Amino acid sequence: MKCQEPTMSSTRKLPSPDVPQYDLFGGVPAGSDAPALQTAVHSGRRFVTGDANAIFLGTMRLEEHLKRSGQHAPFTVARLLGAQDWQAFERRYAATGRAPYAPQLMVGLILYGVMQGVHSLRELERLARLDLGCMWVTGGIAPDHANIGRFIVQHEASLTRDFFESLTGSILKATGSGSARLAGDGTVIEAACSHYNLLKEEAVKARATAAHQAVERTPENQAAQQEQERSARCQELFEQRQTARLSNGKNVETLRISGSEPEAMVQRLKRGHGFAASYKPSVLANPDRIITAFEIDPSSETKVIAPMLDQSARVTGEDVRELLLDAGYFDDEVIDATLTRDISLLCPEGQWPAKTKEEGLYHKSAFTYDAHTDTYRCPAGQTLVLISKCGETPRTRAVSVYAASSCTACRLRANCTKAAQGRRIKRYPEDEQRDALRLVMQHRQARYIFSQRKAIVEPVFSSLRGQQGLDRFRRRGLQAVKREFALHVMAYNLSRAVALLRALFFYFYAVPYALRGAHTFFRPHAAFFWLASSTTTSPGPDVIAEKRFATPSSGRGQAPTAEPSLPLTLVRSLLLFEVLSNNCDGCAAATTRKVAGRPKRTAHSFFRILG
C-alpha cells in the first residue's frame, strides 16, 4: 500500500497572535496578492490602501512590536495625517482607470522618509519595503519611485500651501502651542546646479545667439527650441540683475549666473563655503519652534516677510502680537508690513552701536534726531540744522539735509567724515519709523524679549540641515525648490509634534506613574506638591511651586497627613521642566509685572505710540 505524502496547504488562515508558533508541517500561510481597495467617501474614487493592523512580525502584530521598541513617531505621524482632509488630493484623479495609491499613505511615506533624512525617490521606495515604522504609517503599501515622483508633482499646489497650512494647524492644536509671538530667520542653501557652470555677460549673450541660430537652421527641432527658451530666460534674468546692481551703485563685472539653473542667485554661502548658486529660504517659528510660515526667494529675506505673516495668520487663526527679527531685517519694507498688520516689531539695527574709525565712519544711527526742534545732535554734541529740503519726484524720494555750522575744529572729525564741507545727514520720510524702532530697542524689556529670538528660530535650520540633511537642494528651478522645501518644513513640524507630545506624555503620565511608585500623592491635572516647612527657607521657585500645584481642598498651609513630603530638589526639577516645556516666562513675569507700583511699559506699548 502506497503511503500518501502530506500536501502543502495554501488555504490556511493566518493564526491568532495567541498561537505560539505556526504548525511545523502545515506550510507557510499564503496571503492575497490582490491589493486592498477602498472607495473615497466624497469623490467615489477607489484607491489602493493598506492595513497596518494586518502586518505581523512572526506572531506579533507590528503595533505591539513598535510599542515595545519605544517607537512613538509612527503613531503620531499616522494619527495627525489621519485627521486631515484629503478631498483636494482625491479630486485630481480621474474617475476611471487603475486605482491609485491612497493620498494619505503616499504623503505619509514621503514625510516620514524626509524625517529620517531620506530624499531620493529610490531610497523612499526602499524605505517603504524595509522600515517598520514606515510600514505602520503607510499601511504596508510599496509604491515604486516613479509613482512617488509623479505624486509629488501632481499635488504640488496642495503640498506647498493648503496641506501645509492644514497640517500645521492640526499640530498646533494637538500640542497646545500658541503663536502670538513669532521669530523669523533665513539662510542660504546651495542649489542643485554645478559650481562650475557659471556664465558671465559675454557667455550669456553668446549662448543666446547660438541657440537662436540653431533654431533658424532646424526650426522643427524641439531640443533646439527648448534650448532657445532656456537661453532667453537666462539672458532676461541676467539683465534684470545687472540693472538692479547698477541702480544700487554696485559692480557688475563680477556678476555671474548659472546656465542650467538661472533662477538661483550666485551669492555667499554660510559657514565660509565661498560663493555658489543658491536660494534663501525663510521661516517664521513660534516659541515651541513649530514653523508657521515659510517662503523662498532667490536673494532677498525681507521681501517675503509680508506673505509669511499672512500665511501664519491663516495657519494659526490668531493675530501675531510680536515679531522678532535680526538686524538683517531692519528694512523699510519690513517695518511697513508690521505696521500695516498692527504687529510689534523687535529688530535691532545692524550698524548700532556706531563704528569707530578703525571699522569705518560714524553711522547715521549715531546721530540723535529731535522732532521738536527738527535738528540732529552728533556724537560730539554739536547741533545739525536743516539746510535744504527736496520734494518727491518720479525718480527720487523726498529728502531733508542737515549740517553743522562748522566741523573743522571737531575732535571726532576723523571718525565722522572726510568731506570738506563737513558731515551732512539726509533724512527721508521713512526715518520716522526707524527712529521709533530704535527707541523701542533701547527699552530693557524689549531687549529681554528679543534675546529669546535665537533660542526660538536658530535651532530650526540646525535641525533641517543636521537631521534632515537639507544642506543642498536636490531639485532644479524655483518652483521645484519650493516644493522640496515645503516637504522638509512639514516633516520638521511632524518631528516637533513627536517631541512635544512625548514631553507632555512624560509630564502628565510618566512622572505621575513614577511618583506613585514612590508612594507619593500626585494627580496630573490637579497636582499637589507639599514642601516640607523645614526645607523651605525663602520665597522663590519653591513658593511658586506650592501655589501653582496646591489643590483647593488641601489648602496651602497644611499637607495631607496620609501623604509623605516630596523632595525639594524633585519639585525644582519638575518646575523647571514645566517652564521649559511650555516656554513660559512665569517666574520672570511675576517679578517684573510691576515697577514702583505702576504697570511696566513693554515694547509692545511703545511701538503702538507710532500707530
PyMOL commands that set and color helices and strands:
alter all, ss='L'
color gray80, all
select helices_A, chain A and resi 52-54+62-68+73-82+87-90+103-115+121-130+132-138+145-154+156-175+201-217+222-247+270-272+305-316+327-329+332-340+364-366+413-416+431-441+444-450+453-466+478-517+541-549+568-582+586-591+603-610
alter helices_A, ss='H'
color red, helices_A
select strands_A, chain A and resi 36-39+46-49+56-57+60-61+181-186+189-190+198-199+257-258+265-268+275-285+291-297+322-324+344-346+368-370+375-377+383-390+399-403+424-427+594-595+598-599
alter strands_A, ss='S'
color yellow, strands_A
deselect
rebuild
show_as cartoon
